[in-house]
Amino acid sequence: MSKLNVKFKTLTPLWTSNAWGQCIEIRSSSIIGSLRFWFEVLCYFNGIVNDNYFDNEGKPCEKLNYKDFQKKLEDKINRKLKNDEEYNIEKLTDEILSELGISLPSRIFGCTGWRGRIKIKKIEPIEDYCFGNRLNLPYAIGIKKDNGDKNIIEWRTKNDYHQFIKEKYNGDNNNFKKDWSVWYFSDPYFYGKFEVTFETDKTIKDAVLIPLLNFIEKYGYIGGKWNIGYGRVKILNNDWDKDKTTFELSNFIKSVKNGKIEKYEDFDFNDIVENINNENSKEIGSFNDLLKIQNKILILKNQIEGNFKDIIKELIKIRALRRKGHKEDRGDNNERHQIFGYNNPTEGSKILPYIYEDKDDRKLKGGFISITGILNIKGDTNV
């Protein structure tokens, strides 16, 4: 097994809650789950997995009969030993999983009957860090639904929030929610630096994990609450290869037919990402391009800059206006809920606030990222 120590710095709050909805530690299951989600998205957009990989709710549905796997592995090893042939246990494992119809994401991250091959051995906060509300975020922000200019109101504390409902709506929470769209900034959250020790085999480390972490730094999110911009991180390792953007999937077997082995093709994640505007533009005029349902990750950058709270408030306001415009122009509630999200039933937004560090001036700036292409998956997928 090969270890990989990666140091991260949060660009936006990191939220990895437990079963009680509390964020009091950085949970490995949340990080692994995020890595898997983004790898699945990339594999789906690249044609490596198709609808058969997902169930009707858009979730992975593969199962492995481990007894069958063990028997096949023993048989292959015995044949190698009998013929005095050398063998690589990792390659034999990959070959058998392919024969049993287990997809590449499940081979790497696990499925029913199979344990994932990327593990986290340790997570350690380092240097200056905080589980709390270091960014002094409000309890919640709200936009009145019939307010044309979409001015945002901020409730500093939970008490302020409930006092507002009491005074304006006589404590009637249902009537309040009919009038207001509200976003809650949960705390404590993690903000600062932390180090993760990954453990996997060398092939997966070089071919999948490193480019996947580079994708996360550039475009992805970890943890939860992506809908309010949480989960953006930066890699701090001095010796890190940030230029490694190619998934070397030719190291893995796609299928074995009549003794003939077919392997996957390598791909560069930048080929699946499309920037849809001039990065120097201050306008969000291309927002409608984010609504296109295609097998690409769409990025819309602009020059909204400042601290996290200022940026996310502006992005939420823009998205609320666009959601309202979608309702007025198209009137398709189902499509709107799938694209912009919905609370009952829970439907994750496919257009997320995208907060990044400018490579030139190192300032935080904001835009949007769209993964509406996952709506092509039967049953779609929640974020």
C-alpha atoms as a printed R data frame, in Angstrom:
    type eleno elety resid chain resno       x       y       z
1   ATOM     1    CA   MET     A     1   0.000   0.000   0.000
2   ATOM     2    CA   SER     A     2   1.081   3.565  -0.689
3   ATOM     3    CA   LYS     A     3   0.488   6.558   1.593
4   ATOM     4    CA   LEU     A     4  -0.201  10.091   0.431
5   ATOM     5    CA   ASN     A     5  -0.145  13.012   2.868
6   ATOM     6    CA   VAL     A     6  -2.059  16.031   1.605
7   ATOM     7    CA   LYS     A     7  -2.291  19.406   3.344
8   ATOM     8    CA   PHE     A     8  -5.422  21.448   2.700
9   ATOM     9    CA   LYS     A     9  -6.480  25.005   3.424
10  ATOM    10    CA   THR     A    10 -10.161  25.909   3.456
11  ATOM    11    CA   LEU     A    11 -11.191  28.663   1.054
12  ATOM    12    CA   THR     A    12 -14.758  28.448   2.351
13  ATOM    13    CA   PRO     A    13 -16.193  26.760   5.475
14  ATOM    14    CA   LEU     A    14 -15.935  22.968   5.631
15  ATOM    15    CA   TRP     A    15 -18.982  21.107   6.915
16  ATOM    16    CA   THR     A    16 -18.787  17.373   7.733
17  ATOM    17    CA   SER     A    17 -21.624  16.737  10.147
18  ATOM    18    CA   ASN     A    18 -22.341  13.642  12.204
19  ATOM    19    CA   ALA     A    19 -25.675  11.835  12.649
20  ATOM    20    CA   TRP     A    20 -26.842  14.613  14.995
21  ATOM    21    CA   GLY     A    21 -26.130  17.365  12.475
22  ATOM    22    CA   GLN     A    22 -23.066  18.616  14.355
23  ATOM    23    CA   CYS     A    23 -19.705  19.481  12.802
24  ATOM    24    CA   ILE     A    24 -17.207  18.807  15.579
25  ATOM    25    CA   GLU     A    25 -14.594  16.908  13.565
26  ATOM    26    CA   ILE     A    26 -13.509  16.421   9.959
27  ATOM    27    CA   ARG     A    27 -15.102  13.096   9.068
28  ATOM    28    CA   SER     A    28 -13.268  10.773   6.691
29  ATOM    29    CA   SER     A    29 -16.506   9.277   5.348
30  ATOM    30    CA   SER     A    30 -17.616  12.728   4.198
31  ATOM    31    CA   ILE     A    31 -14.361  13.345   2.323
32  ATOM    32    CA   ILE     A    32 -14.363   9.900   0.694
33  ATOM    33    CA   GLY     A    33 -18.020  10.353  -0.249
34  ATOM    34    CA   SER     A    34 -17.231  13.676  -1.922
35  ATOM    35    CA   LEU     A    35 -14.295  12.192  -3.834
36  ATOM    36    CA   ARG     A    36 -16.510   9.371  -5.035
37  ATOM    37    CA   PHE     A    37 -19.288  11.732  -6.115
38  ATOM    38    CA   TRP     A    38 -16.969  13.823  -8.281
39  ATOM    39    CA   PHE     A    39 -15.246  10.761  -9.745
40  ATOM    40    CA   GLU     A    40 -18.664   9.343 -10.668
41  ATOM    41    CA   VAL     A    41 -19.655  12.639 -12.295
42  ATOM    42    CA   LEU     A    42 -16.448  12.688 -14.339
43  ATOM    43    CA   CYS     A    43 -16.865   9.029 -15.301
44  ATOM    44    CA   TYR     A    44 -20.497   9.585 -16.300
45  ATOM    45    CA   PHE     A    45 -19.719  12.646 -18.410
46  ATOM    46    CA   ASN     A    46 -16.856  10.725 -20.037
47  ATOM    47    CA   GLY     A    47 -18.984   7.653 -20.833
48  ATOM    48    CA   ILE     A    48 -17.149   5.329 -18.436
49  ATOM    49    CA   VAL     A    49 -20.356   4.554 -16.538
50  ATOM    50    CA   ASN     A    50 -23.910   4.783 -17.861
51  ATOM    51    CA   ASP     A    51 -27.437   4.677 -16.461
52  ATOM    52    CA   ASN     A    52 -27.082   1.011 -15.510
53  ATOM    53    CA   TYR     A    53 -24.640   2.054 -12.788
54  ATOM    54    CA   PHE     A    54 -27.384   3.999 -10.971
55  ATOM    55    CA   ASP     A    55 -30.673   2.993  -9.361
56  ATOM    56    CA   ASN     A    56 -33.935   4.894  -9.822
57  ATOM    57    CA   GLU     A    57 -32.814   7.478  -7.260
58  ATOM    58    CA   GLY     A    58 -29.571   8.135  -9.125
59  ATOM    59    CA   LYS     A    59 -27.420   6.249  -6.608
60  ATOM    60    CA   PRO     A    60 -24.839   3.492  -7.289
61  ATOM    61    CA   CYS     A    61 -26.508   0.092  -7.189
62  ATOM    62    CA   GLU     A    62 -23.774  -2.482  -7.809
63  ATOM    63    CA   LYS     A    63 -23.235  -5.550  -5.638
64  ATOM    64    CA   LEU     A    64 -20.394  -8.041  -5.528
65  ATOM    65    CA   ASN     A    65 -20.693 -11.690  -4.553
66  ATOM    66    CA   TYR     A    66 -17.474 -11.879  -2.568
67  ATOM    67    CA   LYS     A    67 -17.408 -15.678  -2.563
68  ATOM    68    CA   ASP     A    68 -17.372 -15.656  -6.359
69  ATOM    69    CA   PHE     A    69 -14.567 -13.109  -6.291
70  ATOM    70    CA   GLN     A    70 -12.503 -15.174  -3.846
71  ATOM    71    CA   LYS     A    71 -12.913 -18.352  -5.886
72  ATOM    72    CA   LYS     A    72 -11.913 -16.651  -9.139
73  ATOM    73    CA   LEU     A    73  -8.888 -15.053  -7.479
74  ATOM    74    CA   GLU     A    74  -7.741 -18.352  -5.980
75  ATOM    75    CA   ASP     A    75  -8.166 -20.104  -9.328
76  ATOM    76    CA   LYS     A    76  -6.139 -17.471 -11.177
77  ATOM    77    CA   ILE     A    77  -3.358 -17.481  -8.572
78  ATOM    78    CA   ASN     A    78  -3.194 -21.284  -8.590
79  ATOM    79    CA   ARG     A    79  -2.900 -21.324 -12.387
80  ATOM    80    CA   LYS     A    80  -0.105 -18.761 -12.222
81  ATOM    81    CA   LEU     A    81   1.734 -20.787  -9.591
82  ATOM    82    CA   LYS     A    82   1.241 -24.022 -11.512
83  ATOM    83    CA   ASN     A    83   2.758 -22.479 -14.630
84  ATOM    84    CA   ASP     A    84   5.500 -20.806 -12.582
85  ATOM    85    CA   GLU     A    85   4.313 -17.370 -13.720
86  ATOM    86    CA   GLU     A    86   4.720 -14.091 -11.868
87  ATOM    87    CA   TYR     A    87   1.557 -12.224 -11.000
88  ATOM    88    CA   ASN     A    88   0.444  -8.861  -9.647
89  ATOM    89    CA   ILE     A    89  -2.362  -9.161  -7.112
90  ATOM    90    CA   GLU     A    90  -3.685  -5.674  -7.923
91  ATOM    91    CA   LYS     A    91  -3.954  -6.442 -11.642
92  ATOM    92    CA   LEU     A    92  -5.565  -9.816 -10.985
93  ATOM    93    CA   THR     A    93  -8.070  -8.145  -8.675
94  ATOM    94    CA   ASP     A    94  -8.929  -5.554 -11.317
95  ATOM    95    CA   GLU     A    95  -9.328  -8.259 -13.963
96  ATOM    96    CA   ILE     A    96 -11.706 -10.323 -11.828
97  ATOM    97    CA   LEU     A    97 -13.802  -7.325 -10.790
98  ATOM    98    CA   SER     A    98 -14.128  -6.456 -14.461
99  ATOM    99    CA   GLU     A    99 -15.234 -10.009 -15.280
100 ATOM   100    CA   LEU     A   100 -17.848  -9.782 -12.515
101 ATOM   101    CA   GLY     A   101 -19.251  -6.569 -13.999
102 ATOM   102    CA   ILE     A   102 -18.062  -4.186 -11.280
103 ATOM   103    CA   SER     A   103 -17.557  -0.661 -12.625
104 ATOM   104    CA   LEU     A   104 -14.412   1.385 -12.134
105 ATOM   105    CA   PRO     A   105 -15.890   3.767  -9.494
106 ATOM   106    CA   SER     A   106 -17.053   0.787  -7.421
107 ATOM   107    CA   ARG     A   107 -13.710  -0.988  -7.790
108 ATOM   108    CA   ILE     A   108 -11.961   2.082  -6.398
109 ATOM   109    CA   PHE     A   109 -14.496   3.368  -3.841
110 ATOM   110    CA   GLY     A   110 -16.371   0.180  -2.985
111 ATOM   111    CA   CYS     A   111 -19.882  -1.235  -3.264
112 ATOM   112    CA   THR     A   112 -22.005  -3.804  -1.439
113 ATOM   113    CA   GLY     A   113 -19.669  -6.759  -0.899
114 ATOM   114    CA   TRP     A   114 -16.497  -4.871  -1.795
115 ATOM   115    CA   ARG     A   115 -14.409  -2.518   0.314
116 ATOM   116    CA   GLY     A   116 -13.022   0.581  -1.392
117 ATOM   117    CA   ARG     A   117  -9.333   0.773  -2.266
118 ATOM   118    CA   ILE     A   118  -8.858   4.394  -1.188
119 ATOM   119    CA   LYS     A   119  -8.841   4.790   2.581
120 ATOM   120    CA   ILE     A   120  -8.187   7.653   4.946
121 ATOM   121    CA   LYS     A   121  -5.906   6.641   7.804
122 ATOM   122    CA   LYS     A   122  -5.739   9.982   9.604
123 ATOM   123    CA   ILE     A   123  -7.116  13.527   9.507
124 ATOM   124    CA   GLU     A   124  -5.337  16.120  11.600
125 ATOM   125    CA   PRO     A   125  -6.058  19.858  11.923
126 ATOM   126    CA   ILE     A   126  -2.763  21.756  11.705
127 ATOM   127    CA   GLU     A   127  -1.454  25.213  12.583
128 ATOM   128    CA   ASP     A   128  -4.160  27.843  12.996
129 ATOM   129    CA   TYR     A   129  -7.609  26.293  12.726
130 ATOM   130    CA   CYS     A   130 -11.079  26.652  14.173
131 ATOM   131    CA   PHE     A   131 -14.268  24.696  14.803
132 ATOM   132    CA   GLY     A   132 -16.614  27.602  15.333
133 ATOM   133    CA   ASN     A   133 -17.713  30.724  13.458
134 ATOM   134    CA   ARG     A   134 -14.404  32.336  12.580
135 ATOM   135    CA   LEU     A   135 -15.891  34.155   9.585
136 ATOM   136    CA   ASN     A   136 -18.612  35.697  11.767
137 ATOM   137    CA   LEU     A   137 -21.381  34.400   9.528
138 ATOM   138    CA   PRO     A   138 -25.003  35.209  10.366
139 ATOM   139    CA   TYR     A   139 -27.452  32.562  11.520
140 ATOM   140    CA   ALA     A   140 -29.364  32.958   8.246
141 ATOM   141    CA   ILE     A   141 -30.057  35.265   5.327
142 ATOM   142    CA   GLY     A   142 -33.366  35.693   3.551
143 ATOM   143    CA   ILE     A   143 -34.828  37.098   0.337
144 ATOM   144    CA   LYS     A   144 -38.495  37.999   0.084
145 ATOM   145    CA   LYS     A   145 -39.974  36.065  -2.814
146 ATOM   146    CA   ASP     A   146 -42.035  38.933  -4.230
147 ATOM   147    CA   ASN     A   147 -39.243  41.469  -3.832
148 ATOM   148    CA   GLY     A   148 -38.193  42.587  -7.302
149 ATOM   149    CA   ASP     A   149 -34.734  43.853  -6.357
150 ATOM   150    CA   LYS     A   150 -34.079  40.814  -4.137
151 ATOM   151    CA   ASN     A   151 -32.487  42.746  -1.280
152 ATOM   152    CA   ILE     A   152 -31.124  40.409   1.365
153 ATOM   153    CA   ILE     A   153 -32.015  40.576   5.031
154 ATOM   154    CA   GLU     A   154 -29.579  39.126   7.549
155 ATOM   155    CA   TRP     A   155 -30.432  37.544  10.894
156 ATOM   156    CA   ARG     A   156 -27.321  37.601  13.059
157 ATOM   157    CA   THR     A   157 -28.571  35.081  15.616
158 ATOM   158    CA   LYS     A   158 -31.186  32.372  15.919
159 ATOM   159    CA   ASN     A   159 -33.002  34.597  18.391
160 ATOM   160    CA   ASP     A   160 -33.084  37.451  15.827
161 ATOM   161    CA   TYR     A   161 -34.568  35.052  13.291
162 ATOM   162    CA   HIS     A   162 -37.369  33.851  15.560
163 ATOM   163    CA   GLN     A   163 -38.031  37.362  16.831
164 ATOM   164    CA   PHE     A   164 -38.538  38.523  13.238
165 ATOM   165    CA   ILE     A   165 -41.092  35.756  12.609
166 ATOM   166    CA   LYS     A   166 -42.820  36.586  15.882
167 ATOM   167    CA   GLU     A   167 -43.078  40.295  15.110
168 ATOM   168    CA   LYS     A   168 -43.899  40.127  11.390
169 ATOM   169    CA   TYR     A   169 -45.913  36.900  11.227
170 ATOM   170    CA   ASN     A   170 -47.230  36.451  14.756
171 ATOM   171    CA   GLY     A   171 -44.944  33.440  15.071
172 ATOM   172    CA   ASP     A   172 -46.526  31.641  12.084
173 ATOM   173    CA   ASN     A   173 -43.543  29.871  10.518
174 ATOM   174    CA   ASN     A   174 -45.583  28.481   7.596
175 ATOM   175    CA   ASN     A   175 -46.702  31.929   6.453
176 ATOM   176    CA   PHE     A   176 -43.162  33.224   6.896
177 ATOM   177    CA   LYS     A   177 -41.774  30.509   4.597
178 ATOM   178    CA   LYS     A   178 -44.433  31.272   1.981
179 ATOM   179    CA   ASP     A   179 -43.002  34.788   1.755
180 ATOM   180    CA   TRP     A   180 -39.283  34.169   2.245
181 ATOM   181    CA   SER     A   181 -36.485  32.053   0.802
182 ATOM   182    CA   VAL     A   182 -33.963  31.406   3.579
183 ATOM   183    CA   TRP     A   183 -30.395  30.076   3.654
184 ATOM   184    CA   TYR     A   184 -28.948  28.901   6.975
185 ATOM   185    CA   PHE     A   185 -25.224  29.174   7.767
186 ATOM   186    CA   SER     A   186 -24.683  26.268  10.102
187 ATOM   187    CA   ASP     A   187 -21.941  26.483  12.691
188 ATOM   188    CA   PRO     A   188 -19.671  25.376  14.144
189 ATOM   189    CA   TYR     A   189 -17.888  24.648  10.876
190 ATOM   190    CA   PHE     A   190 -14.207  23.965  10.253
191 ATOM   191    CA   TYR     A   191 -12.047  26.765   8.920
192 ATOM   192    CA   GLY     A   192  -8.269  26.573   8.632
193 ATOM   193    CA   LYS     A   193  -5.671  23.999   7.626
194 ATOM   194    CA   PHE     A   194  -5.713  20.225   7.939
195 ATOM   195    CA   GLU     A   195  -3.731  17.226   6.743
196 ATOM   196    CA   VAL     A   196  -5.197  14.002   5.385
197 ATOM   197    CA   THR     A   197  -3.263  10.735   5.149
198 ATOM   198    CA   PHE     A   198  -4.650   8.646   2.307
199 ATOM   199    CA   GLU     A   199  -3.763   4.990   1.827
200 ATOM   200    CA   THR     A   200  -4.172   3.158  -1.468
201 ATOM   201    CA   ASP     A   201  -2.087   1.213  -3.960
202 ATOM   202    CA   LYS     A   202   0.453   3.070  -6.092
203 ATOM   203    CA   THR     A   203  -1.475   2.644  -9.338
204 ATOM   204    CA   ILE     A   204  -4.654   4.199  -7.951
205 ATOM   205    CA   LYS     A   205  -2.678   6.948  -6.222
206 ATOM   206    CA   ASP     A   206  -0.976   8.084  -9.423
207 ATOM   207    CA   ALA     A   207  -3.715   7.273 -11.932
208 ATOM   208    CA   VAL     A   208  -6.807   8.424 -10.024
209 ATOM   209    CA   LEU     A   209  -6.309  10.007  -6.592
210 ATOM   210    CA   ILE     A   210  -3.832  12.769  -7.475
211 ATOM   211    CA   PRO     A   211  -5.729  14.045 -10.552
212 ATOM   212    CA   LEU     A   212  -8.994  13.756  -8.607
213 ATOM   213    CA   LEU     A   213  -7.628  15.927  -5.796
214 ATOM   214    CA   ASN     A   214  -6.422  18.432  -8.392
215 ATOM   215    CA   PHE     A   215  -9.939  18.513  -9.819
216 ATOM   216    CA   ILE     A   216 -11.374  19.086  -6.333
217 ATOM   217    CA   GLU     A   217  -9.005  22.007  -5.751
218 ATOM   218    CA   LYS     A   218  -9.810  23.601  -9.098
219 ATOM   219    CA   TYR     A   219 -13.541  22.952  -9.404
220 ATOM   220    CA   GLY     A   220 -14.965  20.571  -6.796
221 ATOM   221    CA   TYR     A   221 -16.207  20.586  -3.218
222 ATOM   222    CA   ILE     A   222 -15.847  18.329  -0.190
223 ATOM   223    CA   GLY     A   223 -18.116  17.860   2.797
224 ATOM   224    CA   GLY     A   224 -21.634  19.274   2.658
225 ATOM   225    CA   LYS     A   225 -23.685  22.461   2.180
226 ATOM   226    CA   TRP     A   226 -22.303  23.170  -1.286
227 ATOM   227    CA   ASN     A   227 -25.500  25.077  -1.995
228 ATOM   228    CA   ILE     A   228 -24.182  27.935   0.171
229 ATOM   229    CA   GLY     A   229 -20.607  27.681  -1.097
230 ATOM   230    CA   TYR     A   230 -19.127  25.501   1.660
231 ATOM   231    CA   GLY     A   231 -16.462  22.912   0.859
232 ATOM   232    CA   ARG     A   232 -13.920  24.682  -1.371
233 ATOM   233    CA   VAL     A   233 -10.304  23.839  -0.484
234 ATOM   234    CA   LYS     A   234  -6.766  24.508  -1.649
235 ATOM   235    CA   ILE     A   235  -3.831  22.043  -1.620
236 ATOM   236    CA   LEU     A   236  -0.742  23.365   0.196
237 ATOM   237    CA   ASN     A   237   1.896  20.671  -0.482
238 ATOM   238    CA   ASN     A   238   5.056  22.320  -1.815
239 ATOM   239    CA   ASP     A   239   5.997  19.291  -3.928
240 ATOM   240    CA   TRP     A   240   2.490  18.733  -5.274
241 ATOM   241    CA   ASP     A   241   2.061  18.158  -9.027
242 ATOM   242    CA   LYS     A   242  -0.778  20.586  -9.807
243 ATOM   243    CA   ASP     A   243  -0.364  19.930 -13.527
244 ATOM   244    CA   LYS     A   244  -1.438  16.300 -13.226
245 ATOM   245    CA   THR     A   245  -4.936  16.568 -14.695
246 ATOM   246    CA   THR     A   246  -5.057  13.298 -16.639
247 ATOM   247    CA   PHE     A   247  -6.778  10.233 -15.203
248 ATOM   248    CA   GLU     A   248  -4.575   7.354 -16.389
249 ATOM   249    CA   LEU     A   249  -7.397   4.854 -16.702
250 ATOM   250    CA   SER     A   250  -5.501   2.731 -19.214
251 ATOM   251    CA   ASN     A   251  -4.117   1.077 -16.066
252 ATOM   252    CA   PHE     A   252  -7.550  -0.513 -15.536
253 ATOM   253    CA   ILE     A   253  -9.425  -3.217 -17.406
254 ATOM   254    CA   LYS     A   254 -12.680  -2.298 -19.096
255 ATOM   255    CA   SER     A   255 -13.664  -5.803 -20.170
256 ATOM   256    CA   VAL     A   256 -12.335  -9.290 -20.848
257 ATOM   257    CA   LYS     A   257 -13.897 -11.071 -23.825
258 ATOM   258    CA   ASN     A   258 -12.677 -14.404 -25.159
259 ATOM   259    CA   GLY     A   259  -9.406 -13.911 -23.341
260 ATOM   260    CA   LYS     A   260  -8.883 -10.484 -24.918
261 ATOM   261    CA   ILE     A   261  -8.384  -7.603 -22.506
262 ATOM   262    CA   GLU     A   262  -9.761  -4.151 -23.324
263 ATOM   263    CA   LYS     A   263  -8.649  -1.234 -21.170
264 ATOM   264    CA   TYR     A   264 -10.179   2.148 -20.463
265 ATOM   265    CA   GLU     A   265  -8.814   5.258 -22.143
266 ATOM   266    CA   ASP     A   266  -7.047   8.067 -20.310
267 ATOM   267    CA   PHE     A   267  -8.815  11.420 -20.071
268 ATOM   268    CA   ASP     A   268  -7.980  14.943 -18.942
269 ATOM   269    CA   PHE     A   269 -10.604  16.462 -16.657
270 ATOM   270    CA   ASN     A   270 -10.136  19.845 -18.349
271 ATOM   271    CA   ASP     A   271 -11.750  18.338 -21.459
272 ATOM   272    CA   ILE     A   272 -14.999  17.900 -19.501
273 ATOM   273    CA   VAL     A   273 -14.998  21.462 -18.154
274 ATOM   274    CA   GLU     A   274 -16.272  24.382 -20.215
275 ATOM   275    CA   ASN     A   275 -15.775  28.018 -19.264
276 ATOM   276    CA   ILE     A   276 -18.757  29.855 -20.691
277 ATOM   277    CA   ASN     A   277 -17.722  33.468 -20.251
278 ATOM   278    CA   ASN     A   278 -14.889  35.925 -20.417
279 ATOM   279    CA   GLU     A   279 -13.260  35.772 -16.992
280 ATOM   280    CA   ASN     A   280 -12.652  39.535 -17.110
281 ATOM   281    CA   SER     A   281 -16.352  40.299 -17.457
282 ATOM   282    CA   LYS     A   282 -18.258  41.678 -14.495
283 ATOM   283    CA   GLU     A   283 -21.579  40.589 -15.970
284 ATOM   284    CA   ILE     A   284 -23.537  37.390 -15.359
285 ATOM   285    CA   GLY     A   285 -25.222  37.617 -18.740
286 ATOM   286    CA   SER     A   286 -24.281  34.056 -19.622
287 ATOM   287    CA   PHE     A   287 -26.143  32.539 -16.664
288 ATOM   288    CA   ASN     A   288 -28.720  30.892 -18.934
289 ATOM   289    CA   ASP     A   289 -25.906  28.838 -20.470
290 ATOM   290    CA   LEU     A   290 -25.585  27.117 -17.095
291 ATOM   291    CA   LEU     A   291 -29.061  25.657 -17.601
292 ATOM   292    CA   LYS     A   292 -27.993  23.583 -20.591
293 ATOM   293    CA   ILE     A   293 -28.243  19.888 -19.781
294 ATOM   294    CA   GLN     A   294 -25.120  18.440 -21.349
295 ATOM   295    CA   ASN     A   295 -22.390  16.076 -20.223
296 ATOM   296    CA   LYS     A   296 -19.980  18.782 -19.177
297 ATOM   297    CA   ILE     A   297 -19.174  20.787 -16.083
298 ATOM   298    CA   LEU     A   298 -19.953  24.421 -16.858
299 ATOM   299    CA   ILE     A   299 -18.077  27.269 -15.160
300 ATOM   300    CA   LEU     A   300 -19.206  30.896 -15.062
301 ATOM   301    CA   LYS     A   301 -16.638  33.230 -13.507
302 ATOM   302    CA   ASN     A   302 -16.807  36.955 -12.920
303 ATOM   303    CA   GLN     A   303 -15.174  39.632 -10.832
304 ATOM   304    CA   ILE     A   304 -17.361  39.476  -7.714
305 ATOM   305    CA   GLU     A   305 -14.726  39.619  -4.996
306 ATOM   306    CA   GLY     A   306 -14.416  40.149  -1.287
307 ATOM   307    CA   ASN     A   307 -14.703  37.957   1.768
308 ATOM   308    CA   PHE     A   308 -16.759  34.773   1.814
309 ATOM   309    CA   LYS     A   309 -19.861  36.350   3.341
310 ATOM   310    CA   ASP     A   310 -20.003  39.212   0.833
311 ATOM   311    CA   ILE     A   311 -19.450  36.924  -2.147
312 ATOM   312    CA   ILE     A   312 -21.950  34.250  -1.136
313 ATOM   313    CA   LYS     A   313 -24.663  36.831  -0.405
314 ATOM   314    CA   GLU     A   314 -24.239  38.290  -3.888
315 ATOM   315    CA   LEU     A   315 -24.212  34.864  -5.558
316 ATOM   316    CA   ILE     A   316 -27.317  33.754  -3.666
317 ATOM   317    CA   LYS     A   317 -29.089  36.945  -4.737
318 ATOM   318    CA   ILE     A   318 -28.151  36.400  -8.394
319 ATOM   319    CA   ARG     A   319 -29.270  32.786  -8.329
320 ATOM   320    CA   ALA     A   320 -32.556  33.700  -6.635
321 ATOM   321    CA   LEU     A   321 -33.273  36.221  -9.399
322 ATOM   322    CA   ARG     A   322 -32.472  33.633 -12.065
323 ATOM   323    CA   ARG     A   323 -34.668  31.060 -10.367
324 ATOM   324    CA   LYS     A   324 -37.536  33.554 -10.293
325 ATOM   325    CA   GLY     A   325 -36.935  34.360 -13.967
326 ATOM   326    CA   HIS     A   326 -36.974  30.660 -14.844
327 ATOM   327    CA   LYS     A   327 -40.355  30.322 -13.131
328 ATOM   328    CA   GLU     A   328 -41.790  33.293 -15.016
329 ATOM   329    CA   ASP     A   329 -40.324  32.346 -18.406
330 ATOM   330    CA   ARG     A   330 -40.863  28.589 -18.412
331 ATOM   331    CA   GLY     A   331 -43.294  27.759 -15.635
332 ATOM   332    CA   ASP     A   332 -41.982  24.193 -15.385
333 ATOM   333    CA   ASN     A   333 -41.872  23.509 -11.642
334 ATOM   334    CA   ASN     A   334 -40.271  20.073 -11.982
335 ATOM   335    CA   GLU     A   335 -37.418  21.346 -14.159
336 ATOM   336    CA   ARG     A   336 -36.879  24.360 -11.913
337 ATOM   337    CA   HIS     A   337 -36.761  22.212  -8.786
338 ATOM   338    CA   GLN     A   338 -34.291  19.803 -10.394
339 ATOM   339    CA   ILE     A   339 -31.976  22.574 -11.544
340 ATOM   340    CA   PHE     A   340 -32.172  25.046  -8.653
341 ATOM   341    CA   GLY     A   341 -33.088  22.661  -5.822
342 ATOM   342    CA   TYR     A   342 -36.117  22.150  -3.609
343 ATOM   343    CA   ASN     A   343 -36.749  21.364   0.042
344 ATOM   344    CA   ASN     A   344 -39.816  19.107  -0.019
345 ATOM   345    CA   PRO     A   345 -38.852  16.560  -1.182
346 ATOM   346    CA   THR     A   346 -35.155  17.349  -0.890
347 ATOM   347    CA   GLU     A   347 -33.578  18.032  -4.274
348 ATOM   348    CA   GLY     A   348 -30.042  19.370  -4.430
349 ATOM   349    CA   SER     A   349 -29.239  22.336  -6.643
350 ATOM   350    CA   LYS     A   350 -27.252  21.549  -9.788
351 ATOM   351    CA   ILE     A   351 -26.039  25.162 -10.047
352 ATOM   352    CA   LEU     A   352 -23.667  25.880  -7.179
353 ATOM   353    CA   PRO     A   353 -21.947  29.032  -5.918
354 ATOM   354    CA   TYR     A   354 -18.353  28.719  -7.107
355 ATOM   355    CA   ILE     A   355 -15.819  30.550  -4.940
356 ATOM   356    CA   TYR     A   356 -12.203  30.357  -5.995
357 ATOM   357    CA   GLU     A   357  -8.846  31.971  -5.321
358 ATOM   358    CA   ASP     A   358  -7.656  34.107  -8.225
359 ATOM   359    CA   LYS     A   359  -4.326  32.753  -9.435
360 ATOM   360    CA   ASP     A   360  -2.895  36.250  -9.964
361 ATOM   361    CA   ASP     A   361  -3.958  38.410  -7.024
362 ATOM   362    CA   ARG     A   362  -4.876  35.538  -4.617
363 ATOM   363    CA   LYS     A   363  -8.195  37.202  -3.788
364 ATOM   364    CA   LEU     A   364 -11.414  35.243  -3.362
365 ATOM   365    CA   LYS     A   365 -13.793  35.648  -6.287
366 ATOM   366    CA   GLY     A   366 -17.147  34.190  -7.120
367 ATOM   367    CA   GLY     A   367 -19.164  32.681  -9.934
368 ATOM   368    CA   PHE     A   368 -21.186  29.547 -10.567
369 ATOM   369    CA   ILE     A   369 -20.574  25.925 -11.497
370 ATOM   370    CA   SER     A   370 -23.236  23.824 -13.211
371 ATOM   371    CA   ILE     A   371 -23.544  20.038 -13.160
372 ATOM   372    CA   THR     A   372 -26.999  19.974 -14.742
373 ATOM   373    CA   GLY     A   373 -25.756  17.170 -16.987
374 ATOM   374    CA   ILE     A   374 -26.346  14.685 -14.182
375 ATOM   375    CA   LEU     A   375 -30.070  15.206 -14.764
376 ATOM   376    CA   ASN     A   376 -29.596  12.867 -17.727
377 ATOM   377    CA   ILE     A   377 -29.151  10.071 -15.188
378 ATOM   378    CA   LYS     A   378 -32.379   8.186 -14.665
379 ATOM   379    CA   GLY     A   379 -33.978   9.440 -11.484
380 ATOM   380    CA   ASP     A   380 -31.317  12.219 -11.325
381 ATOM   381    CA   THR     A   381 -28.930  12.755  -8.405
382 ATOM   382    CA   ASN     A   382 -29.175  14.916  -5.305
383 ATOM   383    CA   VAL     A   383 -26.302  17.100  -4.154
